[in-house]
Amino acid sequence: MKRYTRSRFMSRIATLTGLVCCLAFVSTFTSSCSKPTAGYKVAVIGFKDQYMAEERNDLIQFGKTKVEAALGANVDFIRPGSLDTAGLFKDGPDGYDLVVAMGQNSSLDMLFARPPDTTVAGVALDFEISQPVPGENQVSLIRYRVEEGSYICGFVAGWLTARNDHPLTNSLPLTAFIGSLDDPLEPYYDGGFSKGVKAASPAGGTHRYFIPKADDSAKAKAAAEEAVKKGVDIIFCTPGSFNTAVIKVAEEKNILVILVGPEGSNNSPDHVLTSLILRDDTALLDAIEMGMDGGLKAGRSMLGSKDGLWSLAPFGDHDVYIRKELKEALSEQEEKVSSIDFSS
């Protein structure tokens, strides 16, 4: 049986409570604004074997309810491995109109299992791979533009480390980035964060560290400790279980961290400045709506800030150090982030 710490259990309760509140809003809103399409059937394969898969699947199940309320589609949530994936693409009046796979692992399973002659549409959400994959010219492969969100995280970090507005920052305008090389989105997190730091603090700098795998806590701990010795006071981490080791260093050395995921601040509210939250529920709604409207295109595409793909978690007790000038600057940056060129 899986064990939960009290803080993790309470975090899950808080998350689910928030979803219930949001659901009440969705039900009220869609009563007058829905566009039901009876009979449209969708299978959604949840996240598999990746960091925070269970929490993200909770959000997907909330997204399922949003879709059913707002669009009138019939959505089945499929736990990875619980059904034959190829069978989801069975043609016929009782079959699905659309199959959506969430994340890297479930998407790869779906792409390799999908019959090439099926007429059922397919979508791989939060998916990125440099190599060609089966059915690439028949399935929608959608990457999250995480570089936009990490840019905003970098802007916050650069601003605070350069101006000493926060009591845990020092006189050196230095931040750090720790990324796992087994995450296909790592280059995008890296490029966005570094660019955001420079935008807020042209004289500032970012020490960059890379670990082989997202569960390599020992290397992450060593990287964080080295960063602190160099004068870093804010560290951004890509998703992974190594985050826990970095948080411990932050607590010991009295610095700040920025994470990716919905439960960041619950782990260490005094040291987690904020978290970049990926709105899988919104991505699911967008993908299904495009499928119903005939707007899904085969091949590679992206969802980003204009699609409501990400948001920053509340600053919590740190909000008193987020001055009016920074909040106004953040609003300006969020308005223009979708047009920033991150290729250089």
Kinemage of the C-alpha trace (Angstrom):
@kinemage 1
@onewidth
@group {chain A} dominant
@subgroup {mainchain}
@vectorlist {calphas} color= white
{ca met a 1} P 0.000 0.000 0.000
{ca lys a 2} L 1.280 3.448 -0.884
{ca arg a 3} L 2.051 5.605 2.134
{ca tyr a 4} L 1.378 9.296 2.391
{ca thr a 5} L 2.925 11.754 4.796
{ca arg a 6} L 0.481 14.015 6.593
{ca ser a 7} L 1.660 17.050 4.573
{ca arg a 8} L 1.251 15.167 1.305
{ca phe a 9} L -2.171 13.865 2.351
{ca met a 10} L -3.325 17.365 3.290
{ca ser a 11} L -1.933 18.679 0.020
{ca arg a 12} L -3.978 16.166 -1.959
{ca ile a 13} L -7.082 17.108 0.063
{ca ala a 14} L -6.455 20.797 -0.632
{ca thr a 15} L -5.977 20.096 -4.327
{ca leu a 16} L -9.183 18.083 -4.592
{ca thr a 17} L -11.102 20.706 -2.587
{ca gly a 18} L -9.924 23.349 -5.043
{ca leu a 19} L -11.032 21.224 -7.963
{ca val a 20} L -14.491 20.834 -6.446
{ca cys a 21} L -14.780 24.621 -6.098
{ca cys a 22} L -13.645 25.096 -9.695
{ca leu a 23} L -16.125 22.466 -10.807
{ca ala a 24} L -18.980 24.389 -9.241
{ca phe a 25} L -17.915 27.400 -11.291
{ca val a 26} L -17.677 25.343 -14.477
{ca ser a 27} L -21.171 23.920 -13.968
{ca thr a 28} L -22.634 27.401 -13.480
{ca phe a 29} L -20.767 28.896 -16.414
{ca thr a 30} L -21.521 26.126 -18.892
{ca ser a 31} L -25.236 26.070 -18.160
{ca ser a 32} L -25.565 29.088 -20.445
{ca cys a 33} L -22.420 28.846 -22.593
{ca ser a 34} L -22.065 25.154 -23.448
{ca lys a 35} L -22.202 23.758 -26.943
{ca pro a 36} L -23.138 20.119 -26.437
{ca thr a 37} L -22.274 17.626 -29.153
{ca ala a 38} L -24.041 14.449 -28.114
{ca gly a 39} L -22.340 11.219 -29.057
{ca tyr a 40} L -18.765 12.481 -29.442
{ca lys a 41} L -16.659 9.938 -27.551
{ca val a 42} L -13.146 10.465 -26.233
{ca ala a 43} L -10.701 8.126 -24.509
{ca val a 44} L -8.036 9.847 -22.400
{ca ile a 45} L -5.022 7.762 -21.390
{ca gly a 46} L -3.470 9.160 -18.215
{ca phe a 47} L 0.135 9.937 -17.372
{ca lys a 48} L 2.366 6.905 -16.847
{ca asp a 49} L 5.623 6.310 -14.963
{ca gln a 50} L 6.682 9.933 -14.613
{ca tyr a 51} L 7.091 12.475 -11.835
{ca met a 52} L 3.809 13.424 -10.159
{ca ala a 53} L 1.815 11.222 -12.546
{ca glu a 54} L -0.853 10.586 -9.913
{ca glu a 55} L -1.359 14.289 -9.142
{ca arg a 56} L -1.483 15.162 -12.830
{ca asn a 57} L -4.010 12.387 -13.443
{ca asp a 58} L -6.181 13.980 -10.747
{ca leu a 59} L -6.095 17.166 -12.796
{ca ile a 60} L -6.921 15.215 -15.971
{ca gln a 61} L -9.981 13.707 -14.319
{ca phe a 62} L -11.040 17.226 -13.357
{ca gly a 63} L -10.453 18.180 -17.010
{ca lys a 64} L -12.684 15.289 -18.087
{ca thr a 65} L -15.528 16.772 -16.036
{ca lys a 66} L -14.881 20.229 -17.479
{ca val a 67} L -15.029 18.824 -21.008
{ca glu a 68} L -18.271 16.964 -20.379
{ca ala a 69} L -19.859 20.079 -18.859
{ca ala a 70} L -18.597 22.590 -21.405
{ca leu a 71} L -18.610 20.567 -24.624
{ca gly a 72} L -21.107 17.775 -24.031
{ca ala a 73} L -18.633 15.080 -25.086
{ca asn a 74} L -18.485 11.662 -23.445
{ca val a 75} L -15.006 11.172 -21.951
{ca asp a 76} L -13.553 7.975 -20.517
{ca phe a 77} L -10.414 8.243 -18.380
{ca ile a 78} L -8.179 5.235 -19.044
{ca arg a 79} L -5.504 4.292 -16.546
{ca pro a 80} L -2.327 3.309 -18.398
{ca gly a 81} L -2.078 -0.450 -18.812
{ca ser a 82} L -5.684 -1.125 -17.814
{ca leu a 83} L -6.902 -1.669 -21.405
{ca asp a 84} L -5.471 -2.721 -24.760
{ca thr a 85} L -4.447 0.595 -26.332
{ca ala a 86} L -4.877 -0.673 -29.892
{ca gly a 87} L -8.481 -1.552 -29.054
{ca leu a 88} L -9.253 2.085 -28.321
{ca phe a 89} L -8.832 2.788 -32.048
{ca lys a 90} L -11.547 0.334 -33.102
{ca asp a 91} L -13.632 1.873 -35.879
{ca gly a 92} L -17.403 1.758 -35.845
{ca pro a 93} L -20.474 3.401 -34.309
{ca asp a 94} L -19.588 2.192 -30.812
{ca gly a 95} L -15.953 3.263 -31.002
{ca tyr a 96} L -14.197 6.437 -29.963
{ca asp a 97} L -13.958 9.542 -32.117
{ca leu a 98} L -10.734 10.670 -30.456
{ca val a 99} L -7.975 9.106 -28.340
{ca val a 100} L -5.810 11.453 -26.239
{ca ala a 101} L -2.614 10.259 -24.549
{ca met a 102} L -1.048 12.323 -21.775
{ca gly a 103} L 2.705 12.711 -21.391
{ca gln a 104} L 5.758 11.126 -22.935
{ca asn a 105} L 5.315 7.496 -21.918
{ca ser a 106} L 1.595 7.091 -22.560
{ca ser a 107} L 1.958 8.940 -25.868
{ca leu a 108} L 4.717 6.633 -27.081
{ca asp a 109} L 2.632 3.594 -26.105
{ca met a 110} L -0.322 5.032 -27.999
{ca leu a 111} L 1.705 5.881 -31.114
{ca phe a 112} L 3.220 2.409 -31.375
{ca ala a 113} L -0.101 0.636 -30.673
{ca arg a 114} L -2.266 2.740 -32.986
{ca pro a 115} L -3.313 0.833 -36.157
{ca pro a 116} L -2.130 2.796 -39.205
{ca asp a 117} L -5.454 2.315 -41.029
{ca thr a 118} L -7.724 3.570 -38.231
{ca thr a 119} L -10.063 6.491 -38.790
{ca val a 120} L -10.047 7.408 -35.090
{ca ala a 121} L -8.195 10.658 -34.430
{ca gly a 122} L -5.247 10.666 -32.035
{ca val a 123} L -3.560 13.329 -29.925
{ca ala a 124} L -0.340 13.128 -27.887
{ca leu a 125} L -0.417 15.908 -25.267
{ca asp a 126} L 2.666 17.181 -23.430
{ca phe a 127} L 4.802 15.255 -25.882
{ca glu a 128} L 8.209 16.069 -27.329
{ca ile a 129} L 10.700 13.877 -29.149
{ca ser a 130} L 13.376 14.672 -31.709
{ca gln a 131} L 13.140 11.350 -33.570
{ca pro a 132} L 10.366 10.423 -36.016
{ca val a 133} L 7.541 8.372 -34.500
{ca pro a 134} L 4.884 6.073 -36.017
{ca gly a 135} L 1.899 7.893 -37.441
{ca glu a 136} L 3.509 11.314 -37.100
{ca asn a 137} L 1.698 12.538 -40.219
{ca gln a 138} L -1.643 11.235 -38.941
{ca val a 139} L -1.639 12.150 -35.227
{ca ser a 140} L -1.461 15.541 -33.477
{ca leu a 141} L 1.733 15.778 -31.409
{ca ile a 142} L 1.385 18.756 -29.045
{ca arg a 143} L 4.239 20.167 -26.991
{ca tyr a 144} L 3.734 22.484 -24.033
{ca arg a 145} L 5.602 25.784 -24.434
{ca val a 146} L 7.155 25.532 -20.988
{ca glu a 147} L 9.813 28.051 -22.018
{ca glu a 148} L 7.179 30.775 -21.605
{ca gly a 149} L 6.411 29.821 -18.016
{ca ser a 150} L 10.046 29.264 -17.089
{ca tyr a 151} L 10.838 32.682 -18.583
{ca ile a 152} L 8.389 34.258 -16.134
{ca cys a 153} L 9.978 32.237 -13.306
{ca gly a 154} L 13.383 33.521 -14.421
{ca phe a 155} L 12.087 37.074 -14.504
{ca val a 156} L 10.879 36.800 -10.889
{ca ala a 157} L 14.174 35.235 -9.804
{ca gly a 158} L 16.284 37.794 -11.662
{ca trp a 159} L 14.331 40.706 -10.236
{ca leu a 160} L 14.528 39.530 -6.624
{ca thr a 161} L 18.177 38.458 -6.674
{ca ala a 162} L 19.252 41.772 -8.208
{ca arg a 163} L 17.231 44.061 -5.929
{ca asn a 164} L 17.387 42.233 -2.587
{ca asp a 165} L 13.664 42.739 -2.026
{ca his a 166} L 13.459 39.341 -0.315
{ca pro a 167} L 15.234 38.658 3.019
{ca leu a 168} L 16.638 35.367 1.685
{ca thr a 169} L 18.452 37.011 -1.221
{ca asn a 170} L 22.007 38.342 -0.946
{ca ser a 171} L 24.075 41.057 -2.600
{ca leu a 172} L 25.081 38.914 -5.600
{ca pro a 173} L 22.645 38.849 -8.573
{ca leu a 174} L 23.030 35.109 -9.144
{ca thr a 175} L 20.508 32.355 -9.780
{ca ala a 176} L 20.892 28.665 -10.674
{ca phe a 177} L 19.150 26.213 -12.962
{ca ile a 178} L 19.158 22.460 -12.253
{ca gly a 179} L 17.712 20.268 -15.004
{ca ser a 180} L 17.506 16.537 -15.658
{ca leu a 181} L 18.767 15.439 -19.055
{ca asp a 182} L 16.193 12.645 -19.349
{ca asp a 183} L 13.417 15.248 -19.552
{ca pro a 184} L 12.800 16.089 -23.247
{ca leu a 185} L 11.561 19.540 -22.202
{ca glu a 186} L 14.760 20.380 -20.280
{ca pro a 187} L 16.235 22.586 -23.062
{ca tyr a 188} L 13.046 24.636 -23.133
{ca tyr a 189} L 12.979 25.134 -19.376
{ca asp a 190} L 16.662 26.091 -19.488
{ca gly a 191} L 16.380 28.586 -22.338
{ca gly a 192} L 13.280 30.236 -20.919
{ca phe a 193} L 14.584 30.606 -17.366
{ca ser a 194} L 17.984 32.013 -18.381
{ca lys a 195} L 16.362 34.501 -20.752
{ca gly a 196} L 13.922 35.613 -18.064
{ca val a 197} L 16.728 36.234 -15.564
{ca lys a 198} L 18.556 38.414 -18.094
{ca ala a 199} L 15.398 40.364 -18.901
{ca ala a 200} L 14.926 41.324 -15.256
{ca ser a 201} L 18.599 41.696 -14.390
{ca pro a 202} L 20.947 42.361 -17.330
{ca ala a 203} L 23.922 42.232 -14.968
{ca gly a 204} L 22.717 39.029 -13.347
{ca gly a 205} L 23.798 35.513 -14.143
{ca thr a 206} L 22.620 31.906 -14.028
{ca his a 207} L 24.770 28.921 -13.055
{ca arg a 208} L 23.476 25.907 -14.978
{ca tyr a 209} L 23.694 22.329 -13.717
{ca phe a 210} L 22.543 19.147 -15.420
{ca ile a 211} L 21.941 15.754 -13.851
{ca pro a 212} L 21.555 12.512 -15.853
{ca lys a 213} L 18.166 11.479 -14.476
{ca ala a 214} L 15.301 13.104 -12.614
{ca asp a 215} L 15.752 10.757 -9.636
{ca asp a 216} L 19.479 11.469 -9.180
{ca ser a 217} L 19.127 13.212 -5.830
{ca ala a 218} L 22.803 12.928 -4.906
{ca lys a 219} L 23.986 14.848 -7.968
{ca ala a 220} L 21.214 17.410 -7.537
{ca lys a 221} L 22.202 17.961 -3.898
{ca ala a 222} L 25.842 18.438 -4.883
{ca ala a 223} L 24.845 20.904 -7.616
{ca ala a 224} L 22.688 22.929 -5.236
{ca glu a 225} L 25.430 23.061 -2.612
{ca glu a 226} L 27.971 24.205 -5.188
{ca ala a 227} L 25.566 26.891 -6.426
{ca val a 228} L 25.151 28.233 -2.890
{ca lys a 229} L 28.927 28.421 -2.460
{ca lys a 230} L 29.070 30.562 -5.580
{ca gly a 231} L 26.573 33.028 -4.128
{ca val a 232} L 23.310 31.777 -5.681
{ca asp a 233} L 20.185 32.585 -3.682
{ca ile a 234} L 17.403 31.302 -5.983
{ca ile a 235} L 17.405 27.900 -7.753
{ca phe a 236} L 14.970 26.780 -10.458
{ca cys a 237} L 14.427 23.020 -10.841
{ca thr a 238} L 12.867 21.061 -13.687
{ca pro a 239} L 10.355 18.390 -12.570
{ca gly a 240} L 11.734 15.330 -10.806
{ca ser a 241} L 12.066 13.564 -7.495
{ca phe a 242} L 15.481 15.245 -7.149
{ca asn a 243} L 13.554 18.391 -6.171
{ca thr a 244} L 13.327 17.088 -2.609
{ca ala a 245} L 17.122 17.087 -2.250
{ca val a 246} L 17.334 20.647 -3.560
{ca ile a 247} L 14.639 21.800 -1.134
{ca lys a 248} L 16.627 20.336 1.766
{ca val a 249} L 19.677 22.324 0.683
{ca ala a 250} L 17.505 25.448 0.452
{ca glu a 251} L 16.291 24.895 4.001
{ca glu a 252} L 19.803 24.288 5.322
{ca lys a 253} L 21.381 27.240 3.478
{ca asn a 254} L 18.389 29.573 3.764
{ca ile a 255} L 17.810 30.240 0.062
{ca leu a 256} L 14.800 30.053 -2.294
{ca val a 257} L 13.733 27.538 -4.916
{ca ile a 258} L 11.227 27.626 -7.776
{ca leu a 259} L 9.693 24.317 -8.867
{ca val a 260} L 7.427 22.909 -11.566
{ca gly a 261} L 4.253 21.234 -10.342
{ca pro a 262} L 1.124 21.770 -8.263
{ca glu a 263} L 2.438 20.861 -4.806
{ca gly a 264} L 5.694 22.804 -4.600
{ca ser a 265} L 4.972 25.278 -1.826
{ca asn a 266} L 3.357 22.615 0.349
{ca asn a 267} L 6.724 20.897 0.694
{ca ser a 268} L 8.545 23.901 2.158
{ca pro a 269} L 6.486 27.117 2.194
{ca asp a 270} L 9.321 29.202 3.658
{ca his a 271} L 11.737 28.302 0.862
{ca val a 272} L 9.626 27.500 -2.212
{ca leu a 273} L 9.035 30.922 -3.746
{ca thr a 274} L 6.485 29.723 -6.319
{ca ser a 275} L 5.816 26.880 -8.726
{ca leu a 276} L 5.102 26.736 -12.436
{ca ile a 277} L 1.790 24.894 -12.781
{ca leu a 278} L 1.044 23.129 -16.075
{ca arg a 279} L -2.702 23.179 -16.734
{ca asp a 280} L -3.248 19.710 -18.158
{ca asp a 281} L -6.997 20.152 -17.701
{ca thr a 282} L -6.998 23.198 -19.977
{ca ala a 283} L -4.816 21.439 -22.561
{ca leu a 284} L -7.255 18.521 -22.606
{ca leu a 285} L -10.225 20.844 -23.070
{ca asp a 286} L -8.467 22.664 -25.927
{ca ala a 287} L -7.482 19.424 -27.692
{ca ile a 288} L -10.970 17.919 -27.496
{ca glu a 289} L -12.605 21.154 -28.607
{ca met a 290} L -10.303 21.259 -31.637
{ca gly a 291} L -11.208 17.647 -32.385
{ca met a 292} L -14.923 18.372 -32.223
{ca asp a 293} L -14.573 21.512 -34.354
{ca gly a 294} L -12.352 19.842 -36.959
{ca gly a 295} L -9.392 21.993 -35.968
{ca leu a 296} L -6.954 19.221 -35.073
{ca lys a 297} L -3.997 19.092 -37.438
{ca ala a 298} L -1.708 16.118 -37.871
{ca gly a 299} L 1.942 16.734 -37.059
{ca arg a 300} L 3.697 18.795 -34.423
{ca ser a 301} L 2.226 21.872 -32.758
{ca met a 302} L 2.325 23.718 -29.426
{ca leu a 303} L 0.090 25.101 -26.697
{ca gly a 304} L 1.229 28.052 -24.601
{ca ser a 305} L 0.236 31.121 -22.645
{ca lys a 306} L -2.439 32.205 -25.131
{ca asp a 307} L -4.119 28.849 -24.541
{ca gly a 308} L -4.002 29.131 -20.738
{ca leu a 309} L -1.489 26.295 -20.610
{ca trp a 310} L 0.444 27.404 -17.506
{ca ser a 311} L 0.213 29.661 -14.482
{ca leu a 312} L 2.321 30.624 -11.476
{ca ala a 313} L 1.276 29.304 -8.083
{ca pro a 314} L 0.471 31.985 -5.496
{ca phe a 315} L 3.517 33.378 -3.692
{ca gly a 316} L 1.921 32.662 -0.318
{ca asp a 317} L 3.818 34.236 2.568
{ca his a 318} L 6.403 35.528 0.072
{ca asp a 319} L 3.830 37.835 -1.478
{ca val a 320} L 4.790 40.679 0.887
{ca tyr a 321} L 8.174 40.773 -0.860
{ca ile a 322} L 6.673 40.882 -4.353
{ca arg a 323} L 6.411 44.636 -4.634
{ca lys a 324} L 3.988 46.562 -6.790
{ca glu a 325} L 6.718 47.324 -9.351
{ca leu a 326} L 7.475 43.624 -9.805
{ca lys a 327} L 3.804 42.688 -10.103
{ca glu a 328} L 3.314 45.341 -12.788
{ca ala a 329} L 6.443 44.187 -14.612
{ca leu a 330} L 5.239 40.575 -14.444
{ca ser a 331} L 1.919 41.543 -16.006
{ca glu a 332} L 3.758 43.231 -18.872
{ca gln a 333} L 6.008 40.209 -19.382
{ca glu a 334} L 3.086 37.789 -19.355
{ca glu a 335} L 1.386 39.867 -22.048
{ca lys a 336} L 4.351 39.628 -24.413
{ca val a 337} L 5.874 36.241 -23.546
{ca ser a 338} L 4.072 34.404 -26.355
{ca ser a 339} L 5.864 36.581 -28.922
{ca ile a 340} L 9.393 36.127 -27.514
{ca asp a 341} L 11.879 34.260 -29.705
{ca phe a 342} L 13.439 31.543 -27.536
{ca ser a 343} L 15.521 30.009 -30.306
{ca ser a 344} L 18.605 32.086 -29.501
